[in-house]
Structure formats: C-alpha cells, structure tokens
Amino acid sequence: MAQLIGPDFIALQVKDLDSSRRFYEDVLGLTARTDGPPHAVVFDTMPIPFAIRTPLVDLAEAAGRLGWGVALWINCDDADVLHDQIVAAGGVIIQPLGDGGFGRQFSFQDPDGYTLVAHQNP
C-alpha cells in the first residue's frame, strides 16, 4: 500500500486571479514566483509551495459555498502586525487575535471566502 507523506503543494481555486493575487501580495505580503504557469500564481512560500489558480470546476455552482470547510493554516513571524495589516486593508476577521494552542493566532477570510488561520509559533 502506498503511504501518504503529507501536503506537497497547496492551490486554491479563485474567482478572480488578479484580485486574489493583489490580496495575497499587498495585504499578506507574499511574493509571487516568476516561473508559474499562466493560469496560476505560485508564491514563494516554504516549506510547501502555495498557489492560487483559475478554477478547475464551475465556481458558479458553488455559489455561497466556496471555501466552506477549508481552513488553511499559515505560519507568520508576527501575528499582531499581520492582523493589523488585514484590518487596515478592510479584511474580514473571523476569530479575534489571541493566544491559543499554536501560539498567537487569529482567523480571517480571503476574497473568495476561504478561511485562513494565521499563527505565530510560541
């Protein structure tokens, strides 16, 4: 039997590639790699590459449900600063900034409604 090792690449399907790219670059501070395919934006993240891409399915059929049930955890070096950046940009905070089992953390939504949990290791 083959054994699952773990995530190797994460890509979210988005409605508007340019708008989502601006959010991830301008608000979250990610840097896009220059070697990505034309239908996707691959960011320079470590240890697992993260990307946004044009949809593989009809997202209109997922109206109101895109991102439901998905929580993407991202590690950051300063949860307080990232929280303030997102609030200043008009971002949607789902769970307030506080201390939790994974250190300083909070939850927010990206433009497509995906839930992201930012945490700073203790």
C-alpha positions in Angstrom: 0.0 0.0 0.0 1.3 3.5 -0.8 1.7 5.7 2.2 0.6 9.4 2.2 3.5 11.6 3.2 1.7 14.9 3.6 0.9 18.1 1.7 3.4 18.8 -1.1 1.6 21.7 -2.9 -1.4 23.7 -2.0 -3.5 25.6 -4.5 -6.8 27.4 -4.1 -9.2 27.9 -7.0 -10.3 31.6 -7.1 -12.9 33.6 -9.0 -10.7 36.5 -9.9 -7.0 35.7 -10.2 -5.8 39.3 -10.4 -7.9 40.4 -7.4 -6.8 37.4 -5.3 -3.1 38.0 -6.3 -3.3 41.6 -5.1 -4.8 40.4 -1.7 -2.1 37.8 -1.2 0.7 40.1 -2.3 -0.4 43.5 -1.0 -2.2 42.5 2.2 -0.4 39.4 3.3 3.0 40.3 1.8 3.6 37.1 -0.2 5.9 37.3 -3.2 4.9 35.6 -6.5 7.4 33.4 -8.2 8.2 34.2 -11.9 8.2 30.6 -13.1 4.5 29.8 -12.5 2.1 28.8 -15.3 -0.2 31.4 -16.9 -3.4 30.1 -15.2 -1.9 30.3 -11.7 0.1 32.5 -9.3 2.6 30.4 -7.3 4.0 32.2 -4.3 7.5 31.8 -2.8 6.5 30.0 0.4 8.4 27.4 2.3 8.4 24.6 3.0 5.3 23.9 0.9 4.5 25.9 -2.2 1.2 27.8 -2.2 -0.7 29.0 -5.2 -4.0 30.4 -6.4 -5.3 29.4 -9.8 -8.1 29.7 -12.2 -10.9 27.2 -11.4 -10.9 23.6 -12.5 -14.7 23.4 -11.8 -17.6 25.8 -12.4 -17.4 28.0 -9.3 -20.9 29.4 -10.0 -22.3 26.1 -9.0 -20.5 26.5 -5.6 -22.2 29.9 -5.1 -22.1 30.8 -1.4 -20.1 27.7 -0.5 -16.6 28.4 -2.0 -14.1 27.8 0.8 -16.6 26.3 3.3 -15.0 23.5 5.2 -11.5 24.6 4.3 -9.1 26.1 6.8 -5.6 26.9 5.6 -3.1 27.4 8.4 -0.3 29.8 7.7 2.7 30.5 9.9 3.9 34.1 10.3 6.6 35.9 12.2 4.3 38.5 13.9 0.6 37.7 14.2 -0.2 41.1 15.7 1.3 43.0 12.7 -0.3 40.7 10.2 -3.7 41.2 11.9 -3.4 44.9 11.8 -2.4 44.8 8.1 -5.5 42.8 7.3 -7.8 45.1 9.3 -6.3 48.2 7.7 -7.0 46.7 4.3 -10.6 46.1 5.2 -10.2 42.4 5.5 -12.7 40.1 7.3 -11.6 38.8 10.7 -13.4 35.7 11.7 -11.8 34.9 15.1 -10.1 37.7 17.0 -6.4 37.8 17.7 -5.5 35.9 20.8 -3.3 33.2 22.3 -4.1 29.6 21.5 -2.6 26.1 21.4 -0.5 27.1 18.4 0.7 30.4 19.8 -0.6 33.9 18.9 -3.3 33.4 16.3 -6.4 34.7 14.5 -8.7 33.7 11.6 -9.6 35.7 8.6 -11.1 35.3 5.1 -9.6 35.9 1.7 -11.6 37.5 -1.1 -13.1 34.1 -2.1 -14.3 33.2 1.4 -11.5 30.8 2.2 -10.7 30.7 5.9 -7.1 31.3 6.8 -5.7 30.9 10.3 -2.6 32.9 10.9 -0.4 31.7 13.8 2.9 32.7 15.3 4.8 29.8 16.9 5.4 30.4 20.6 
